[in-house]
């Protein structure tokens, strides 16, 4: 077990904190995983506490890694690399192979000793995170493990991302994470300061803030260090000077009470406190310590490196090191040394004069080339970049920063790659031969790479700024192929960055890139595939935006979405793997277009071919996109079970291969949609709620939230539906440039409005949507939207509605009728939607009972050809109402009973209540020989009739006219209803009556 803090002193105090850590470990190892975030000021004893805690844990159950100081930009995943290396040393390669049945290549990004690093793709980072998760879960199977991450305030972005992923996704008992950080280092803009509140809200996470020791505890610590008890006066002096900070107690324990010592108060700067005990060392020991402070920038320094940098003979170096180790200033490990405390290293390093500072950093930079094995491969490039930069050796600093960026890219640490590339760019004008030092790339090409890293790091605004800056330097008069390719690449990356923003669209940039990019230059096929994919889901407005106008021009030029995809496939031929992947991506797009037009026989094989190719080359992102699209289109065509099988097979394969994080939000959303349409509302909610616990990105969350809202509304859980609708940023969905996000969000909003009885709101949204969007261009989600809009129109014209509502409903009816005449209906599901819409519109038109019954009978028959139970139940309920109006009680009774049974099975409470209300009005039981359902809330039969009119907003006069009673009698009934429902007014009564199925 690694020792976090070596100390010869007794451990003082901290009993409540130790108890918290031990209790948390027990729960994490046996009940549910969790994390403890240990904060406190520098020197307050965080590492000492954690060291004491882990010393009592079983051998082989603790894995430790430390974050490295911010001086070494670009050194990514440092603590996790240390943890993984310890796991490799203690558990062997087999543990990694078990965690990554698809190959240990992703682990090789952090542990080069495991073998060759695989080709880089955007999804590799997700696979790496998933495999680390699996590795920790497997390591914990024999009693649990504790992973300690020290000095989180120094964590790079990649480390923070992986920590967040683990905290959100660990779901099996066994793993405890303990992370320490300096509270006093968290300035206002520190990234950890923004992250901590989010982490603390996660299940199983506890915060532990360490305070300084009490006066008595500080005295006990000092007494243990010096071997004698302190007098009352010495304790007062010690506490005055140290304020109970253990690190300072340790520094002053020997000197307190010494008449020759400084009796002034605590200096303003920590440095004086830390350096004071070093004054007794001779010049040789101090020289060695200063050299070590430069070389230990990543936390430790190898003995070989220190020997060469110090320039001393072994007979001089060894006594100096012995002095420093005996004094507990340096601590020895297997092959090198580290400072007792990082603050001490900072203080010694800060005392260096400019000349020695530059010379020593230069010496270490050169030694890394001379003795590369003295620095681990994962730290080599970043450390060398730091040393050259500190030495102001700018050409070498630029070159080292470039290779540090390459290394960061290899490890999928895109934030650190961006930092290093920005350092390269900052030095560019000060290094005459900069281009030769970055593999011959131009400044604009380096900026383009930085923009790409920014997109992958989730920083689209920075990507936009970088791309804009580079594009401004490229003259439009330069028309050589290389310059055109660079401009096109910058535009492509800017377009992708804009597409990442909630309401953004990169279509114009992507189209311009296509116009510029020479077809024979690298990247052209990729651009075609991306543009085809983006245009397929782009929003369409009746008053076209500039982007939509450019799309129309592209289409007129013969470069429709289909043509772009076909061109990408044709040009790829037998090209390299990058182009072949782009061609497979284009096959998914083209196959989706065929399936969207109802041509399953042409579309499905194209997508399956792409899935097969992706599986063959182990490209999980491409494979997952193919499975997601195939499952989606199979559902739209009514092949729900087949679509579900495709999705679950893909998700299971990715889980087994350690790739589960790739596209899982998208594919679980598709899976949940199928559950919803099959009537398994609880199952749909379980899926999306599990996904939401992992905090997906906003763009992905829109899809998941929509399914949650729809399922909750169908269950009658309006509180949950409204909560999901009110998620911050949710309103952006309606202004998104992705048509499917807009459609799903509107569908969720409309269904929630109708479930809540807000018919006027649903009609207003319907009218605005129908007048603004070209919904017929994306009919897959438009058919269910047309169905729910037609239902809003039907409800808006029922007896008792205000005239304004009726007029709005009729306008919506006309707009829906115009819409559906423009749309094809492919597959059984869309044909059933068409039949339902026709029946609802006929009801708005006031069709006679017999023709209306024919319409609903056709709708029922159409839904019976699908597996969509709730849609069928809804159609049967409306058909039962039509049958009653037409005098066909037999069929009405059969339909209402079957509708109620299905609604009960699915947990669709509002639909079940509505069916029960119709059976009550019919005077029939919901099963053979059963009594009719009783009215809810103790209402009489007449009060139930009044309540139905009250629920749709009727006045007393309207109620009286409809039921042939006087307004005064209607008023008495309304008063009785309010009393029985225990509500204060008509509006609240209406909401309650809708919940009871009386609307």
Residue pairs with C-beta under 8 A, 6 or more apart in sequence:
1 54
1 55
1 57
1 59
1 60
1 61
1 62
2 62
2 63
2 64
2 86
3 51
3 55
4 47
4 48
4 50
4 51
4 54
4 64
4 148
4 150
5 47
5 48
5 50
5 51
6 328
6 331
7 48
7 51
8 328
9 221
9 224
9 225
9 250
10 220
10 221
10 224
11 48
11 52
12 213
12 217
12 220
12 221
12 224
12 246
13 213
13 214
13 217
13 220
14 45
14 49
14 52
14 210
17 49
17 208
17 210
18 49
18 52
18 53
20 36
20 206
20 208
21 36
21 49
21 50
21 53
21 178
21 208
22 53
22 56
24 34
24 36
24 176
24 206
25 53
25 57
25 144
25 146
25 176
27 34
27 204
28 34
28 144
28 146
28 173
28 174
28 175
28 176
28 204
29 140
29 143
29 144
29 145
29 173
29 174
29 176
30 144
30 173
31 173
32 171
32 173
32 203
32 204
33 170
33 171
33 172
33 173
33 174
33 175
33 176
33 177
33 204
34 176
34 177
34 203
34 204
34 205
34 206
35 167
35 176
35 177
35 178
35 179
35 199
35 202
35 204
35 205
35 206
36 176
36 177
36 178
36 179
36 205
36 206
36 207
36 208
37 152
37 179
37 181
37 196
37 199
37 200
37 205
37 206
37 207
37 208
38 46
38 49
38 50
38 178
38 179
38 180
38 181
38 208
38 210
39 46
39 180
39 181
39 182
39 183
39 196
39 207
39 208
39 209
39 210
40 46
40 180
40 182
40 183
40 209
40 210
40 211
41 182
41 183
41 184
41 212
41 245
42 182
42 184
42 185
42 247
42 270
42 343
43 245
43 246
43 247
43 248
43 270
43 341
43 343
44 210
44 211
44 212
44 245
44 246
44 247
45 210
45 213
45 246
45 247
46 180
46 181
46 182
46 210
47 150
47 180
48 246
49 210
50 148
50 150
50 178
50 180
53 178
54 62
54 64
54 146
54 148
54 178
57 146
58 143
60 90
61 143
61 144
61 145
61 146
62 145
62 146
62 148
63 83
63 86
63 87
63 139
63 145
63 146
63 147
63 148
64 82
64 83
64 86
64 147
64 148
64 150
65 78
65 79
65 80
65 81
65 82
65 83
65 86
65 147
65 148
65 149
65 150
66 78
66 79
66 82
66 149
66 150
66 151
66 299
67 78
67 79
67 149
67 150
67 151
67 152
67 153
67 154
67 155
67 156
67 159
68 75
68 78
68 151
68 154
68 297
68 298
68 299
68 379
69 154
69 297
69 298
69 299
69 342
69 346
70 154
71 297
71 386
71 390
72 297
72 298
72 379
72 382
72 383
72 385
72 386
73 382
73 385
73 386
73 404
73 416
73 419
73 420
73 423
74 156
74 381
74 382
74 385
74 401
74 404
74 405
74 407
74 408
74 413
74 416
74 417
74 419
74 420
75 156
75 298
75 378
75 379
75 382
75 383
75 404
75 416
76 156
76 157
76 158
76 159
76 408
76 411
76 413
76 415
76 416
77 110
77 156
77 158
77 159
77 162
77 378
77 411
77 413
78 156
78 159
78 298
78 378
78 379
79 149
79 150
79 155
79 159
80 110
80 132
80 149
80 159
80 162
81 110
81 111
81 378
83 147
83 149
84 107
84 110
84 111
84 132
84 135
85 111
87 95
87 96
87 135
87 139
88 95
88 96
88 111
88 113
88 114
91 139
93 104
93 114
95 135
95 138
95 139
96 104
96 107
96 114
96 135
97 104
98 138
99 107
99 131
99 134
99 135
99 138
99 658
100 106
100 107
100 131
100 134
100 135
100 657
100 658
101 656
101 657
101 658
102 127
102 618
102 657
102 658
102 659
103 118
103 618
104 114
104 115
105 115
105 116
105 117
105 118
106 118
106 124
106 127
106 128
106 131
106 658
107 114
107 128
107 131
107 135
108 114
108 115
108 116
108 117
108 118
109 117
109 124
109 128
109 410
109 411
109 412
110 128
110 378
110 411
111 378
112 377
112 378
117 410
118 124
118 618
119 577
120 409
120 410
120 412
121 581
121 619
121 621
122 456
122 621
123 619
123 620
123 621
123 624
123 659
123 662
123 663
124 412
125 412
125 414
125 456
126 621
126 659
126 661
126 662
127 620
127 658
127 659
127 661
127 662
128 412
129 161
129 162
129 165
129 166
129 661
130 658
130 659
130 660
130 661
130 662
131 658
132 162
132 166
133 165
133 166
133 169
133 170
134 658
136 145
136 147
136 166
136 170
136 175
137 170
137 172
137 174
137 175
139 145
140 172
140 173
140 174
140 175
141 174
143 174
144 173
144 174
144 175
144 176
145 174
145 175
145 176
146 176
146 177
146 178
147 175
147 176
147 177
147 178
148 177
148 178
148 179
148 180
149 155
149 159
149 163
149 177
149 178
149 179
149 180
150 179
150 180
151 180
151 181
151 182
151 342
152 159
152 160
152 163
152 179
152 180
152 181
152 192
153 181
153 182
153 185
153 186
153 190
153 192
155 163
155 192
156 413
156 415
156 416
157 191
157 413
157 415
157 416
157 457
158 408
158 411
158 412
158 413
158 414
158 415
158 416
160 191
160 192
160 195
161 415
163 177
163 179
163 199
164 195
164 198
164 199
164 695
165 661
166 175
166 177
167 177
167 199
167 202
167 205
168 202
168 693
168 694
168 695
169 661
169 694
170 177
181 192
183 209
186 192
186 193
186 196
187 193
196 207
198 695
199 205
200 207
203 693
211 244
212 218
212 243
212 244
212 245
212 246
213 221
213 244
213 245
213 246
213 249
214 244
215 235
215 239
215 244
216 235
217 244
218 235
218 238
218 239
218 242
218 244
218 246
218 249
219 229
219 230
219 235
219 238
219 239
221 246
221 249
221 250
221 253
222 230
222 234
222 235
222 238
222 249
222 252
222 253
222 256
223 229
223 230
225 249
225 250
225 253
225 254
226 253
226 254
230 238
230 256
230 257
231 257
233 257
234 256
234 257
237 256
237 257
237 263
238 249
238 252
238 253
238 256
240 265
240 266
241 248
241 252
241 256
241 265
241 266
242 248
242 249
242 251
242 252
242 266
243 266
247 274
247 341
247 343
248 266
248 273
251 273
251 274
251 276
251 277
252 273
254 277
255 261
255 276
255 277
262 276
266 273
267 273
270 343
270 347
271 346
271 347
271 350
271 351
274 341
274 343
274 344
274 347
275 347
275 348
275 351
277 327
277 329
278 286
278 289
278 329
278 348
281 289
281 323
281 324
281 327
282 320
282 323
284 312
284 316
284 319
284 320
285 320
285 323
285 324
287 310
287 312
287 320
288 306
288 310
288 312
288 317
288 320
288 321
288 324
289 324
289 329
289 330
289 348
290 348
290 349
290 351
290 352
290 356
290 360
291 306
291 309
291 310
291 360
292 301
292 306
292 324
292 330
292 337
292 339
292 345
292 348
293 339
293 345
293 348
293 349
293 352
294 309
294 349
294 352
294 357
294 360
294 361
294 364
294 387
295 301
295 305
295 306
295 309
295 364
296 337
296 338
296 339
296 345
297 383
297 386
297 387
298 379
298 382
298 383
299 338
299 342
300 333
300 336
300 337
300 338
301 336
301 337
301 338
302 335
302 336
302 374
302 375
303 335
303 336
303 337
304 335
304 371
304 374
305 336
305 364
305 367
305 371
305 374
305 375
306 317
306 336
306 337
307 314
307 317
308 367
308 370
308 371
309 360
309 363
309 364
309 367
310 317
312 320
321 330
321 332
321 337
324 330
324 337
325 331
325 332
325 337
328 340
329 339
329 340
329 344
330 337
330 338
330 339
330 340
331 337
331 338
331 339
331 340
339 345
339 348
352 360
357 390
358 390
358 391
358 392
359 391
361 386
361 387
361 388
361 390
361 391
362 387
362 388
362 391
362 393
364 383
364 387
365 384
365 387
365 388
365 391
365 393
365 396
365 400
367 374
368 374
368 375
368 380
368 383
368 384
368 387
369 384
372 380
375 383
378 407
378 411
380 407
381 400
381 403
381 404
381 406
381 407
382 404
382 407
382 408
382 416
382 420
384 400
384 403
384 404
385 397
385 400
385 401
385 403
385 404
385 420
385 423
387 400
388 394
388 396
388 397
388 400
389 397
389 400
389 401
389 423
391 397
394 427
394 430
394 431
395 431
395 432
395 433
395 434
395 437
397 423
397 427
398 423
398 424
398 427
398 428
398 431
398 434
398 437
398 438
399 437
399 438
401 420
401 421
401 423
401 424
401 427
402 420
402 421
402 424
402 437
402 438
402 439
404 416
404 420
405 416
405 417
405 420
405 421
405 424
405 449
405 453
408 414
408 416
408 417
408 419
408 420
409 417
409 453
414 453
414 454
414 456
414 457
415 453
415 457
415 459
417 453
417 457
418 450
418 453
418 454
418 457
418 459
418 462
421 446
421 449
421 450
421 453
422 450
424 434
424 438
424 446
425 443
425 446
425 447
425 450
427 434
428 434
428 443
428 446
431 437
434 443
435 441
435 442
435 443
438 446
441 449
442 486
443 470
443 473
444 470
444 473
444 474
444 486
444 490
445 486
445 489
447 466
447 467
447 469
447 470
447 490
448 467
448 470
448 486
448 489
448 490
448 493
450 466
451 463
451 464
451 466
451 467
451 470
451 490
451 493
451 494
451 497
452 463
452 493
454 460
454 462
454 463
454 466
454 497
455 463
455 493
455 496
455 497
455 500
458 500
458 697
460 497
460 498
460 500
460 501
460 504
461 497
461 501
463 493
463 494
463 496
463 497
464 494
464 497
464 498
467 490
467 491
467 493
467 494
467 497
468 494
470 490
471 487
471 490
471 491
471 494
474 483
474 486
474 487
474 490
478 484
481 518
481 520
481 521
482 521
484 516
484 517
484 518
484 521
485 517
485 518
485 521
485 522
485 523
487 513
487 516
488 513
488 514
488 516
488 517
488 523
488 527
489 513
489 517
489 523
491 509
491 510
491 512
491 513
491 516
492 509
492 510
492 513
492 523
492 526
492 527
492 530
494 506
494 509
495 506
495 507
495 508
495 509
495 510
495 513
495 534
496 506
496 530
497 504
497 506
498 504
498 505
498 506
498 509
499 505
499 506
499 534
499 737
500 699
502 698
502 699
502 729
502 732
502 733
502 735
502 736
503 732
503 735
503 736
503 737
504 737
505 538
505 539
505 545
505 547
505 737
506 534
507 534
507 535
507 538
507 547
507 548
507 550
507 551
507 737
508 546
508 547
508 550
510 527
510 530
510 531
510 534
511 531
511 550
511 551
511 554
513 527
514 527
514 528
514 531
514 559
517 523
517 524
517 527
518 524
519 571
524 571
525 568
525 571
525 572
525 575
525 579
525 582
525 583
526 578
526 579
526 582
528 564
528 565
528 567
528 568
528 571
528 582
528 586
529 564
529 565
529 568
529 582
529 583
529 585
529 586
529 589
530 582
530 585
531 564
532 561
532 564
532 565
532 568
532 586
532 589
532 590
533 585
533 586
533 589
535 551
535 554
535 560
535 561
535 564
536 561
536 589
536 592
536 593
537 738
537 739
537 740
537 778
538 547
538 548
538 551
538 737
538 738
538 739
539 548
539 736
539 737
539 738
539 739
539 742
539 773
540 548
540 739
540 773
540 774
540 775
540 777
540 778
541 548
541 772
541 773
541 774
542 771
542 772
542 773
542 774
543 772
544 552
547 737
554 560
559 567
561 589
561 593
562 590
562 593
564 586
565 586
565 587
565 589
565 590
565 593
566 586
566 590
568 582
568 583
568 585
568 586
569 583
569 586
569 587
569 590
571 579
571 583
572 579
572 580
572 582
572 583
572 586
577 617
580 613
580 617
581 614
581 617
581 619
581 622
584 609
584 610
584 613
584 614
584 619
584 622
584 626
585 610
585 622
585 625
587 606
587 607
587 609
587 610
588 606
588 607
588 610
588 622
588 625
588 626
588 629
590 603
590 606
591 602
591 603
591 604
591 605
591 606
591 607
591 610
591 629
591 630
592 603
592 607
592 629
592 632
592 633
593 603
594 600
594 602
594 603
594 606
595 603
595 604
595 607
595 630
595 633
595 634
595 636
595 637
596 603
596 633
596 636
596 779
596 780
596 826
597 824
597 826
598 637
598 824
598 826
598 827
600 637
600 639
603 633
604 630
607 626
607 629
607 630
608 626
608 630
610 622
610 626
611 623
611 626
611 627
611 630
611 650
613 622
614 620
614 621
614 622
614 623
614 626
615 623
615 653
620 654
620 657
620 659
620 662
620 663
621 662
621 663
623 650
623 654
624 650
624 654
624 659
624 662
624 663
624 664
624 666
624 667
625 663
625 666
627 646
627 647
627 649
627 650
627 667
628 647
628 650
628 663
628 666
628 667
628 670
630 643
630 646
631 643
631 644
631 646
631 647
631 650
631 667
631 670
631 671
631 674
632 643
632 670
632 673
633 643
633 780
634 640
634 642
634 643
634 646
635 643
635 670
635 673
635 674
635 677
635 829
636 780
636 826
636 827
636 829
636 830
637 826
637 827
637 828
637 829
637 830
638 827
638 828
638 829
638 830
638 832
638 865
638 866
638 867
638 868
639 827
640 674
640 677
640 678
640 866
640 867
640 868
641 867
643 670
643 674
644 671
644 674
644 675
644 678
647 667
647 670
647 671
647 674
648 671
650 667
651 660
651 664
651 667
651 668
651 671
653 659
654 660
654 662
654 664
664 691
665 691
665 694
665 696
665 697
665 700
665 701
665 703
665 704
666 700
666 703
668 687
668 688
668 690
668 691
668 704
669 688
669 691
669 700
669 703
669 704
669 707
671 687
672 683
672 684
672 685
672 687
672 688
672 691
672 704
672 707
672 711
673 684
673 707
675 681
675 683
675 684
675 687
676 684
676 707
676 710
676 711
676 714
677 829
677 867
677 868
677 870
677 871
678 867
678 868
678 869
679 868
679 869
679 870
679 873
679 902
679 905
679 906
679 908
680 906
681 711
681 714
681 715
681 870
681 906
681 907
681 908
682 715
682 907
684 707
684 711
685 708
685 711
685 712
685 715
687 707
688 704
688 705
688 707
688 708
688 711
689 708
691 704
692 701
692 704
692 705
692 708
696 704
698 729
698 732
699 741
701 727
702 730
702 733
702 736
702 741
702 744
702 745
703 740
703 741
703 744
705 724
705 725
705 727
705 730
705 745
705 748
706 744
706 745
706 747
706 748
707 744
708 720
708 721
708 724
709 721
709 724
709 725
709 748
709 749
709 751
709 752
710 721
710 747
710 748
710 751
712 718
712 720
712 721
712 724
713 721
713 748
713 751
713 752
713 755
714 751
714 755
714 870
714 906
714 908
714 910
714 911
715 907
715 908
715 909
716 755
716 908
716 909
716 910
716 913
716 995
718 752
718 755
718 756
718 995
721 748
721 752
721 755
722 752
724 730
724 748
725 748
725 749
725 752
730 745
733 741
733 742
733 744
733 745
734 742
734 745
734 746
736 742
736 745
739 773
739 777
739 778
740 778
740 781
742 773
743 775
743 778
743 781
743 782
743 785
744 781
746 765
746 769
746 785
747 781
747 784
747 785
747 788
749 765
750 762
750 765
750 766
750 785
750 788
750 789
750 792
751 788
753 759
753 761
753 762
753 765
753 792
754 762
754 788
754 791
754 792
754 795
755 910
755 994
756 991
756 994
757 951
757 952
757 990
757 991
757 994
757 999
759 792
759 795
759 796
759 801
759 805
759 809
759 952
760 796
760 805
760 808
762 788
762 789
762 792
763 792
763 793
763 796
763 805
763 808
763 809
763 812
764 808
766 789
766 792
766 793
766 812
766 815
766 816
767 808
767 811
767 812
767 815
769 775
769 785
769 789
770 789
770 812
770 815
770 816
770 819
771 815
775 782
775 785
775 786
775 819
776 782
776 819
776 822
776 823
779 823
779 824
779 830
782 819
782 823
783 823
783 825
783 829
783 830
783 833
783 834
783 837
784 833
786 816
786 819
786 820
786 823
786 833
786 837
787 833
787 836
787 837
787 840
789 812
789 815
789 816
790 813
790 816
790 836
790 837
790 840
790 841
790 844
791 840
792 809
792 812
793 809
793 810
793 812
793 813
793 816
793 840
793 841
793 844
794 809
794 840
794 841
794 843
794 844
795 809
795 952
796 805
796 806
796 808
796 809
796 812
796 844
797 806
797 809
797 810
797 813
797 843
797 844
797 846
798 952
799 949
799 962
800 949
800 952
800 953
800 954
800 958
800 959
800 962
801 809
801 952
801 953
801 954
802 953
805 953
809 844
810 844
813 841
813 844
813 845
816 837
816 841
817 841
820 834
820 837
820 838
824 830
825 831
825 833
825 834
828 862
828 865
828 866
829 866
829 868
831 862
831 865
832 859
832 862
832 863
832 865
832 866
832 868
832 871
832 875
834 862
835 855
835 858
835 859
835 861
835 862
835 863
836 859
836 862
836 863
836 871
836 875
838 855
838 858
838 859
839 852
839 855
839 856
839 858
839 859
839 875
839 878
840 878
842 851
842 852
842 855
843 852
843 878
847 855
849 882
849 885
849 886
849 887
850 886
852 882
852 885
852 886
853 879
853 882
853 883
853 885
853 886
853 888
855 882
856 875
856 878
856 879
856 882
856 883
857 879
859 875
859 878
859 879
860 872
860 875
860 876
860 879
860 895
862 875
863 871
863 872
863 875
864 872
866 872
869 902
869 905
869 906
870 902
870 903
870 906
870 908
870 911
872 902
873 898
873 899
873 902
873 903
873 906
873 908
873 911
873 915
874 899
874 911
876 895
876 896
876 898
876 899
876 902
877 895
877 896
877 899
877 911
877 914
877 915
877 918
879 891
879 892
879 895
880 891
880 892
880 893
880 895
880 896
880 899
880 915
880 918
881 892
881 918
883 889
883 891
883 892
883 895
884 892
884 918
884 922
889 922
892 922
893 919
893 922
893 924
896 915
896 918
896 919
896 922
896 924
896 926
897 919
897 926
897 927
899 911
899 915
900 912
900 915
900 916
900 919
900 926
901 926
902 908
903 909
903 911
903 912
903 915
904 912
910 994
910 995
910 997
912 997
913 936
913 995
913 996
913 997
913 998
914 997
914 999
915 926
915 997
916 926
916 933
916 997
917 933
917 944
917 948
917 997
917 998
919 925
919 926
919 932
919 933
920 932
920 933
920 934
920 935
920 944
921 944
922 932
923 932
924 932
925 931
925 932
925 933
926 933
935 941
935 943
935 944
936 996
936 997
936 998
937 980
937 981
937 996
938 980
939 947
939 977
939 980
942 963
942 973
943 973
943 976
943 977
943 980
944 998
945 963
946 959
946 963
946 970
946 973
946 974
946 977
947 977
947 989
947 993
947 998
948 993
948 998
948 999
949 958
949 959
949 962
949 963
950 959
950 974
950 977
950 986
950 989
950 990
950 993
951 989
951 990
951 993
951 994
951 998
951 999
952 990
952 999
953 990
954 962
956 967
956 970
956 971
956 974
957 967
957 970
959 965
959 967
959 970
959 973
959 974
960 966
960 967
960 969
960 970
963 970
974 986
974 989
977 989
977 993
978 984
978 985
978 986
978 989
981 989
981 992
981 993
983 989
983 992
990 999
993 999
